[in-house]
Amino acid sequence: MPARPIAALLALGLLAACARNDLAEPPMPLGPFALGLNIAVADNVQMVPISRPATPAEWEAAITKAVDDRFGAARYPGTKAYNIGISIDAYALAPPGIPVVAAPKSILVITANIWDDAAQKKLNPEGKQITVFESLSGDTVIGTGLTRSKAQQMEALAFNAARKVEDWLLDNPEWFGMTEEELKTALAARDAAIEAAKAKPAAAATPAAAAAEAGAPAAAVAEPAN
């Protein structure tokens, strides 16, 4: 990637968006998806000044772990293998010791590809380039070089990159034998399941509800004295 476009992407660090750890939630509906090969390559990665240095091996390990955490069998125990390949193109890791007024933000640029393993066929005609930033929170507004280690920065960027790859896959349901309408229905069902799970602890907060959950008669639960 030319240096000028990378520098321009770095300048967009001020637009970093919020992200939450959603791995405990039900996975996105991707039909029969199961992760086959998980390939990360950083042979030609470019470091954008100003940045902490990271080796290609460190980036490959961070991306491989993030992809496995998001797409591995624990979340997607499907019946059809899809191979995901990611090239780590460029990065900047905010260094420590920079004045707050000039504190840079961390950024990662990757290119993703996906293959149907059984058919040995690449599904996307061109690589999907994705740019991510660290989450914008209390510590990242001033530059995470002052608040996070290099490993923590890389983990956050890799997490956000894998999540963006998942979003990209959702934009192409036909790769997984789904129509747009089927995907919309499955997403609605997922959202309903998440809301139901959130409501359940609140419903079980009263002594009677807790007893019902345990199978005890409601009358057996003593109400608190006034």
C-alpha positions as a printed NumPy array, in Angstrom:
array([[  0.   ,   0.   ,   0.   ],
       [  1.432,   3.437,  -0.918],
       [  2.676,   5.531,   1.978],
       [  0.373,   8.487,   1.201],
       [ -2.95 ,   6.551,   1.502],
       [ -1.69 ,   4.895,   4.682],
       [ -0.836,   8.282,   6.181],
       [ -4.322,   9.497,   5.264],
       [ -5.857,   6.504,   7.01 ],
       [ -3.803,   7.251,  10.091],
       [ -5.207,  10.763,  10.158],
       [ -8.673,   9.236,  10.436],
       [ -7.782,   7.919,  13.883],
       [ -9.886,  10.661,  15.432],
       [-12.947,   8.901,  13.998],
       [-12.422,   5.753,  16.073],
       [-15.728,   4.068,  16.874],
       [-16.951,   2.295,  19.968],
       [-16.896,  -1.501,  20.119],
       [-17.962,  -3.988,  22.733],
       [-16.898,  -7.53 ,  23.398],
       [-19.739,  -9.503,  21.837],
       [-18.191, -12.972,  21.834],
       [-20.466, -14.131,  24.664],
       [-23.525, -13.414,  22.518],
       [-24.963, -15.911,  20.003],
       [-22.955, -15.952,  16.769],
       [-24.189, -14.234,  13.657],
       [-26.24 , -16.477,  11.323],
       [-23.844, -17.781,   8.678],
       [-25.657, -20.936,   7.615],
       [-23.429, -24.055,   7.726],
       [-20.231, -22.049,   8.321],
       [-17.317, -23.799,   9.997],
       [-13.828, -22.352,  10.08 ],
       [-11.399, -24.31 ,   7.926],
       [ -7.961, -22.803,   7.383],
       [ -7.164, -19.705,   9.413],
       [ -4.349, -17.928,   7.582],
       [ -2.727, -14.628,   8.56 ],
       [  0.208, -13.188,   6.6  ],
       [  2.2  , -10.093,   7.516],
       [  5.248, -10.475,   5.257],
       [  4.762,  -7.056,   3.652],
       [  3.24 ,  -5.146,   6.556],
       [  4.094,  -1.442,   6.743],
       [  4.551,   0.456,   9.984],
       [  3.26 ,   4.018,   9.85 ],
       [  5.124,   6.601,  11.932],
       [  4.629,   7.397,  14.772],
       [  4.294,   3.82 ,  16.081],
       [  5.57 ,   1.184,  18.414],
       [  7.206,  -1.534,  16.32 ],
       [  5.643,  -5.001,  16.073],
       [  7.022,  -7.99 ,  14.187],
       [  5.147,  -9.809,  11.405],
       [  5.022, -12.877,  13.668],
       [  3.345, -10.864,  16.433],
       [  0.707,  -9.565,  14.031],
       [  0.078, -12.992,  12.546],
       [ -0.404, -14.458,  16.03 ],
       [ -2.788, -11.658,  17.077],
       [ -4.951, -11.945,  13.957],
       [ -4.997, -15.76 ,  13.994],
       [ -6.197, -15.747,  17.614],
       [ -8.876, -13.104,  16.959],
       [-10.223, -15.04 ,  13.958],
       [-10.247, -18.306,  15.915],
       [-11.986, -16.649,  18.893],
       [-14.712, -15.275,  16.624],
       [-15.121, -18.009,  14.013],
       [-13.86 , -21.175,  15.73 ],
       [-15.929, -24.276,  16.471],
       [-17.033, -22.954,  19.876],
       [-19.142, -20.327,  18.081],
       [-19.603, -21.786,  14.598],
       [-19.864, -25.6  ,  14.754],
       [-21.104, -25.835,  11.173],
       [-20.873, -28.583,   8.599],
       [-19.163, -26.77 ,   5.721],
       [-15.588, -25.506,   5.927],
       [-14.659, -22.023,   4.782],
       [-11.053, -20.817,   4.752],
       [-10.28 , -17.274,   5.844],
       [ -7.08 , -15.586,   4.733],
       [ -6.009, -12.194,   6.044],
       [ -3.108, -10.036,   4.93 ],
       [ -1.927,  -7.511,   7.492],
       [ -1.125,  -4.485,   5.33 ],
       [ -0.305,  -1.587,   7.636],
       [ -0.495,  -0.478,  11.245],
       [  0.337,   2.215,  13.737],
       [  0.478,   1.497,  17.467],
       [  0.279,   4.645,  19.577],
       [  3.563,   4.939,  21.501],
       [  4.   ,   6.089,  25.098],
       [  5.617,   9.348,  26.069],
       [  3.858,  11.524,  23.479],
       [  2.268,  14.764,  24.777],
       [ -1.494,  14.448,  25.186],
       [ -2.199,  17.185,  22.666],
       [ -0.405,  15.179,  19.945],
       [ -1.188,  11.652,  21.147],
       [ -1.706,   9.474,  18.043],
       [ -4.321,   6.752,  17.746],
       [ -3.711,   3.13 ,  16.825],
       [ -4.861,   1.818,  13.458],
       [ -4.763,  -1.441,  11.508],
       [ -5.336,  -2.082,   7.802],
       [ -5.984,  -5.628,   6.561],
       [ -7.167,  -7.359,   3.395],
       [ -9.478, -10.37 ,   3.842],
       [-10.374, -13.251,   1.508],
       [-12.607, -16.299,   1.899],
       [-12.659, -19.687,   0.158],
       [-15.147, -22.533,  -0.079],
       [-12.856, -25.321,   1.134],
       [-14.636, -28.277,  -0.521],
       [-14.911, -26.516,  -3.879],
       [-11.411, -25.026,  -3.555],
       [-12.965, -21.803,  -4.79 ],
       [-12.327, -18.222,  -3.732],
       [-15.691, -16.576,  -3.089],
       [-14.759, -12.884,  -3.274],
       [-13.425, -11.631,  -6.62 ],
       [-11.205,  -9.04 ,  -4.939],
       [ -9.721,  -8.826,  -1.476],
       [-11.797,  -6.871,   1.027],
       [ -9.706,  -4.095,   2.564],
       [-10.721,  -3.21 ,   6.102],
       [ -9.474,  -0.393,   8.333],
       [-10.056,  -0.485,  12.086],
       [ -9.153,   1.583,  15.11 ],
       [ -9.068,   0.855,  18.814],
       [-12.293,   1.484,  20.704],
       [-12.928,   5.099,  21.603],
       [-13.182,   5.144,  25.395],
       [-11.823,   7.01 ,  28.361],
       [ -8.298,   5.75 ,  27.817],
       [ -8.145,   5.93 ,  24.024],
       [ -9.141,   9.581,  23.673],
       [ -5.676,  10.591,  24.898],
       [ -3.833,   7.932,  22.91 ],
       [ -3.524,   4.363,  24.12 ],
       [  0.264,   4.518,  24.186],
       [ -0.19 ,   6.18 ,  27.564],
       [ -2.605,   3.584,  28.943],
       [ -2.118,   0.237,  27.168],
       [  0.752,  -2.084,  26.404],
       [  1.636,  -2.959,  22.819],
       [  0.081,  -6.404,  23.271],
       [ -3.183,  -4.868,  24.506],
       [ -3.305,  -2.49 ,  21.537],
       [ -2.706,  -5.325,  19.075],
       [ -5.338,  -7.499,  20.751],
       [ -7.936,  -4.698,  20.519],
       [ -7.153,  -3.983,  16.871],
       [ -7.2  ,  -7.681,  15.94 ],
       [-10.537,  -8.13 ,  17.732],
       [-12.062,  -5.228,  15.816],
       [-10.629,  -6.508,  12.542],
       [-12.147,  -9.978,  13.018],
       [-15.473,  -8.403,  13.884],
       [-15.399,  -6.339,  10.687],
       [-14.652,  -9.512,   8.727],
       [-17.784, -11.035,  10.258],
       [-19.79 ,  -7.975,   9.174],
       [-18.416,  -8.413,   5.659],
       [-19.493, -12.059,   5.574],
       [-22.994, -11.012,   6.623],
       [-23.109,  -8.71 ,   3.616],
       [-22.796, -11.813,   1.414],
       [-25.326, -14.395,   2.677],
       [-25.323, -16.171,  -0.698],
       [-21.879, -17.531,   0.15 ],
       [-23.563, -19.533,   2.907],
       [-26.646, -20.646,   0.991],
       [-28.898, -17.948,   2.449],
       [-31.146, -15.371,   0.86 ],
       [-31.358, -11.791,   2.115],
       [-34.798, -12.562,   3.571],
       [-33.542, -15.664,   5.369],
       [-30.666, -13.674,   6.829],
       [-33.025, -10.924,   7.984],
       [-35.264, -13.489,   9.713],
       [-32.288, -15.191,  11.372],
       [-30.908, -11.862,  12.6  ],
       [-34.287, -10.957,  14.085],
       [-34.408, -14.296,  15.912],
       [-30.889, -13.716,  17.234],
       [-31.797, -10.24 ,  18.498],
       [-34.896, -11.653,  20.224],
       [-32.812, -14.345,  21.921],
       [-30.345, -11.748,  23.208],
       [-33.143,  -9.557,  24.588],
       [-34.791, -12.572,  26.246],
       [-31.495, -13.502,  27.893],
       [-31.106,  -9.956,  29.207],
       [-34.644,  -9.947,  30.647],
       [-34.322, -13.312,  32.379],
       [-32.038, -12.227,  35.291],
       [-34.355,  -9.304,  36.036],
       [-37.377, -11.602,  36.172],
       [-35.548, -13.923,  38.56 ],
       [-34.615, -11.107,  40.929],
       [-37.593, -11.565,  43.298],
       [-37.619, -14.387,  45.903],
       [-40.741, -15.897,  44.32 ],
       [-39.163, -15.93 ,  40.859],
       [-35.977, -17.45 ,  42.229],
       [-38.011, -20.181,  43.95 ],
       [-39.922, -20.878,  40.761],
       [-36.615, -21.166,  38.901],
       [-35.494, -23.748,  41.466],
       [-38.8  , -25.611,  41.347],
       [-39.961, -24.661,  44.854],
       [-43.551, -23.549,  45.559],
       [-43.906, -19.782,  45.617],
       [-45.735, -19.983,  48.968],
       [-42.627, -21.491,  50.553],
       [-40.693, -18.292,  50.031],
       [-40.895, -15.968,  53.016],
       [-41.643, -12.366,  52.114],
       [-39.411,  -9.801,  53.814],
       [-40.905,  -8.201,  56.918],
       [-42.009,  -4.571,  56.729]])
